[in-house]
Amino acid sequence: MMSEQNILGRTGKKWQPFASIPQQFKGISDIIENQKKIQQPLLDEDEQERINYNLVEAIENRLDVALVYWINGRFQTEIGHIKKVDLLNDTVHFIDKFDNIHTISSSSLINISFI
């Protein structure tokens, strides 16, 4: 009888180190997340020209591409096709494989490759 109470009574408690004060736990997790962030890489002119050439090629031939771009300190990769490039707003409109439309800043593009 005593062992049943101990088992049932302990199911809800899980101990986590450094989680005793919620503000401290949030602060520590924010610091860890900020340390994982990467600064936006600077592309030279040759890399920018290659990206622009691949954008034009992908639009003209309606090719599927893999876009790698930088956002909020991380690299993001999307696969799909390019809908349009807006030179006035410096954005690329991209449709992924799930038919979701993404608007990506042209300056955040790191790489574009054909699939």
N, C-alpha and C positions, 0 to 999 in steps of 0.2 A: 504494500500500500504506500509506503513512504517513497519507494523508488518511482512510482508512477507520478507522484506530485512533483518530484524533482525534475523528471523528464518533461512533463507538461509545463512546469513553471519556467524552465530555461529556454523554451523554444523561441520566445520573442526577443531575447537579449543576445545581441552580437556585439562583441567589443571590438572597437577599431581604435588603433593608436592615433593620437593627435586629433581625435574627433570629439573630444569631450566638450570643447567650447566651439559652437558653430561659427562664430566670427573668425576665430583663429584658423579653423579648418578651411574656410573660404579664402582667407588671406594666403594661406600656404598653397592652396591649389591654384590661386591666381598667379602667384610668383612662379610656380612650376610651369604653368602654361605660357607665361611671358618668356621664360628661358628657352622654350622650345621654338619660338618664333624665329624666322629667318628674314634678314633684310632683303628688300627687293634688289635683284641683280641688275646691273647696268649692262645693256647690250651695246656692242660697238656697231658701226655703220654697216659692216658686212652682214652681221647677224640680222639687223633690221631689214636690210634689202632682201635677204633670203626669206624672211617671214612674209614680207610684202609680196614677193614673187609667188610663194606657195599659196598665199591668200587668193591672189588673182587666178592662179592655176586651178585652185579648188572651186572657185565660183564659176569660172568658164566651163569646166568639165563636169561640174556637179559631183565632185569626188567626196567620199567620206574621209574625214580627217580626225586626228587626235590632237586636241589643243592642250597645251600646258601653259597655265597662267598663274600669276602670283596674286593672292588675295589674303589680306589680314595676317601676313607673316607666314603663310603656308603656300605650297605649290598645289594646285588643283588640276586634275586631268579630266577632260570631257571628250567623249567620242560621239561623232555625229557629222552634220554638214553645215556649211556656212550659208546663212540666208542672205545677209547683206553686210556691207561694210559702210558705215556712215562716217565720211571724212569730216563733215562739219562738226559733229559731236565727238569725234575720235573714238568710236565704239565699233564693235563687231557683234552682229546679231547671229546667234548660233542655235541650231536646233539639235538637241541630243537624241540618243537612240530611243528615248521614251516620249518623244515629241514635245519636250519642254523647251521653251525659248529662253535663252540666256543672253544677257547683254553684258559684254565684257569690254573693258577699256583696252584700247589698242596698245597703250603704253605698258599694260600689265602682261601682255603676251610674252612668253619665254620661248616657246617652240611650237611649231606646227609640222606634223608629219602625215603623210598619206597612208591610208589603210588599204 
